[in-house]
Amino acid sequence: MKLVFKMVKPTMYNDKAWKRNLPTAKEFVVHEAGTFTTEKEKLITAINEFSKKSTNLHWPEHPAFGKFSTDQWGKMQYKHLDHHLKQFGV
């Protein structure tokens, strides 16, 4: 399984968009509905908190993919947000 993650890891932060309908780990499936305003505020807070860490040199290891550089974390977060915004037609 490590070999698969090693092969997939570069797709997390390269310049290609993530494919649609990728499977989601069961831990991340949302079961309760939130309000748009609440979820928007949570997203803004998460983006602001992440941007404050832009000079962080000691990122936690990703549970599946291991270590990422600051630049790789940034690209991965951008791609993740872009993926979901496109998913919901935003």
C-alpha positions in Angstrom: 0.0 0.0 0.0 2.9 2.4 0.7 4.0 2.0 -2.9 0.6 3.1 -4.1 0.6 6.2 -1.8 4.2 7.0 -3.0 3.0 6.9 -6.6 -0.1 9.0 -5.9 1.6 11.6 -3.7 2.8 13.9 -6.5 -0.8 14.2 -7.7 -1.7 15.9 -4.4 0.3 19.0 -5.3 1.0 19.0 -9.0 -0.7 21.4 -11.5 -3.4 19.0 -12.6 -6.9 19.2 -11.0 -8.1 16.2 -9.0 -10.5 13.9 -10.7 -14.1 14.1 -9.9 -15.9 11.5 -7.7 -12.8 10.3 -5.9 -13.6 8.1 -2.9 -13.7 9.8 0.5 -12.4 8.2 3.7 -15.4 7.4 5.9 -13.9 9.6 8.7 -14.5 12.6 6.5 -18.0 12.0 5.3 -20.3 14.7 6.6 -23.6 13.4 8.1 -25.2 16.6 9.4 -26.2 19.6 7.5 -24.8 23.0 8.4 -26.0 26.4 7.5 -24.3 28.2 4.7 -23.3 31.1 6.9 -21.8 28.9 9.6 -19.9 26.8 7.1 -18.7 29.9 5.2 -17.3 31.3 8.5 -15.6 28.0 9.3 -14.0 28.0 5.9 -12.8 31.6 6.2 -11.3 30.8 9.6 -9.6 27.6 8.3 -8.1 29.6 5.4 -6.9 32.4 7.6 -5.4 29.9 10.1 -3.6 28.0 7.3 -2.2 31.2 5.8 -0.7 32.2 9.1 1.3 29.0 9.0 2.9 29.8 5.6 6.3 30.1 7.1 5.9 26.9 9.1 8.9 24.6 8.6 7.6 21.7 10.8 4.4 20.5 9.2 2.7 17.4 10.6 3.0 14.2 8.6 0.0 13.4 6.4 -1.4 10.1 7.7 -1.3 8.4 4.3 1.3 10.4 2.3 3.9 11.3 4.9 5.9 14.5 4.8 5.1 17.5 2.6 7.1 20.7 2.2 5.4 24.1 3.0 4.9 24.6 -0.7 3.4 21.2 -1.2 1.0 21.7 1.7 -0.1 25.0 0.2 -0.7 23.5 -3.3 -2.5 20.5 -1.8 -4.8 22.8 0.2 -5.5 24.9 -2.8 -6.3 21.9 -4.9 -8.5 20.4 -2.1 -10.5 23.6 -1.8 -10.7 24.1 -5.6 -11.9 20.5 -5.9 -14.8 21.0 -3.5 -15.8 24.4 -4.9 -16.0 22.9 -8.4 -17.9 19.9 -6.9 -20.6 22.1 -5.6 -20.7 24.5 -8.6 -19.2 27.5 -6.8 
